[in-house]
Amino acid sequence: MVDGVVLSIDGMGGDSAPDIVVEGVEIAARAMPGLRFLIHGDSAPLNALLERHPGAKAVSEVVAAEKAIGMEIKPSQALRQGKGSSLWNAVAAVEEGRAHAAVSAGNTGAYMAIAMFRLRTMEGVHRPALAARWPAANGGYVVMLDVGANVSADGQQLVEFAIMGEAFQRAVSGKARPSVALLNVGAEDQKGHEEIRNAAQLIRDTGVDIDFQGFVEGDDISKGTVDVVVTDGFTGNIALKTGEGTARLVGQLLKEALTSGPFAMLGAAIATPALSKLRKRMDPGSFNGALFLGLNGLVVKSHGSANGPGYAAAIEVAAKMARSHYREEIAQNLQRLANASASPPEAQSAAN
Amino acid sequence: MVDGVVLSIDGMGGDSAPDIVVEGVEIAARAMPGLRFLIHGDSAPLNALLERHPGAKAVSEVVAAEKAIGMEIKPSQALRQGKGSSLWNAVAAVEEGRAHAAVSAGNTGAYMAIAMFRLRTMEGVHRPALAARWPAANGGYVVMLDVGANVSADGQQLVEFAIMGEAFQRAVSGKARPSVALLNVGAEDQKGHEEIRNAAQLIRDTGVDIDFQGFVEGDDISKGTVDVVVTDGFTGNIALKTGEGTARLVGQLLKEALTSGPFAMLGAAIATPALSKLRKRMDPGSFNGALFLGLNGLVVKSHGSANGPGYAAAIEVAAKMARSHYREEIAQNLQRLANASASPPEAQSAAN
């Protein structure tokens, strides 16, 4: 394995690649000294961009890829035809130990398919999950997972998500012991789907060592009631997109209100610095970087429409995870869960 | 049946009952001439309040109820002990034909349990659903259901929700032909849970006469991509609460930003009328009034924390539904669905 942290970048993925990719690498390289980058893609434009970004150039190596995967490519096509693409090569570098984590702003379905195919699921994890962050009223960011890797999850899989999400939140936020809850329609024990009640029971019964707070509801996500919100990929995807849509609606209405007449515009002009702060806090770029958790390798997905600073935020997630000890942290909890699931209920009772 | 529209009001339900209830009746009575009210509850305070609200007094009759149901009462307790309460009597007046619709800001679980017990489910409807409204970017309000009456729904039940939600949206918005879609994690036909795909197939196969637009995602709710968003009660409850939580977070951050220093405060002061408009648009009170659909009687739930104008908005929903022909409108579509579900696939094919 290489010295320091090496990140494997899909130079061609995203709405404005490769420009914003190299810009993001430049910003991240200056903010986090010690990082090195393998940038996969079309050498000529990548090298030209690096000439204009000396901070990135000093720590990057361009690795030529013969093609790029478009946004319209389906996951199955990506697996058949994707070999040799910048996305494929970015993942392959992680698999082959030449880099610690991959980052791409490209086609999500293709990325997940290639990552699952090349890196395979970790031992003790049945299904990987996509974990995203969301701003909370307490000033921090909540981790929510799964936000779309699977449409359903049984109780044991939800517990695996809880274990992985907790370690992810610790790595990115620095919190020693993030609190965790299951997303439900009420806080009472008898509420919601059977899978969720099973997951709560499993966490309590198996001695999984996390700060488990039971159930939370949809409005607790933005409140920041807990640090990690666990749900299946269907519910998580809808919650995340509903939240994004609402934030966008309020932003649009605010903009309309503040351009609706001379007084509103004057007021807005005077309050501009304060409003910019609000915009920055709710800007998806500032909490960009969804992590595809549960594979034998770190895989970070940037929003396709991220700008340079947004892409740098995704790189930061990859770097923090690469520098963390999350694999060791989750191994013990996954083992506790697997032991308990493997033994019959009688044996569990006897052991207690 | 009585002449005109009579609404049956739970005078004692809600955080600030009976004060805001009577205030809401006063506002609604002035805004919608021709309404009459039965207000159930403690006669002395209700009559005292009516003395101070002449608009309400002129069209209201106080019906003494011996008790009120608290917020801590469980649905099963409400069924056993609720008889004679203002909530119970408000529902009973609808059942007995003395009123066209009930309105309460009280205990939701108790209200739903009593309403189901007294009014029973309509013919052709397997499970009732709770339908709520949500502001959309196009200036209107989206109807979403189920937002919490059931934790799951099969394909046929989702179609029943679609039929009922469409008629609800027509009654409250006046739109002749509201568009309808199923909430999913992608727009493609093969995405999501089996129930959702089944529902889409059923709508297409059975000739249910609605403007069905297929699948929408979480961010389409606030966009107003369609007028009616159909989902199961688990997903709908989480989507609604996540949206509410996000709107509250942005509102809180905006308030913090605009009080963060002298320039921000000056700007905010100058822009106050514009900001008030935004606040009003996102105020849950302005789109208050969830409808419990699918029972033999109209049952409207106000937010427990609604103020007078918010309570009047819930009364408006009840009045509009009472004046609509939604029962006749949904009967034909429910019959189409029932016919198709009752006949074996061969018979369906032969009939096509």
Interface residues (C-beta under 8 A of the other chain):
Chain A: P135 A136 A137 G148 V151 S152 L183 V185 K191 G192 H193 E217 G218 D219 D220 I221 S222 K223 T231 G233 F234 T235 N237 I238 A239 L240 K241 T242 G243 E244 G245 T246 A247 R248 L249 V250 G251 Q252 L253 L254 A257 L258 S260 G261 F263 A264 L266 G267 A268 A269 I270 A271 T272 P273 A274 L275 K277 L278 R281 M282
Chain B: P135 A136 A137 G148 V151 S152 L183 V185 K191 G192 H193 E217 G218 D219 D220 I221 S222 K223 T231 G233 F234 T235 N237 I238 A239 L240 K241 T242 G243 E244 G245 T246 A247 R248 L249 V250 G251 Q252 L253 L254 E256 A257 L258 S260 G261 F263 A264 L266 G267 A268 A269 I270 A271 T272 P273 A274 L275 K277 L278 R281 M282
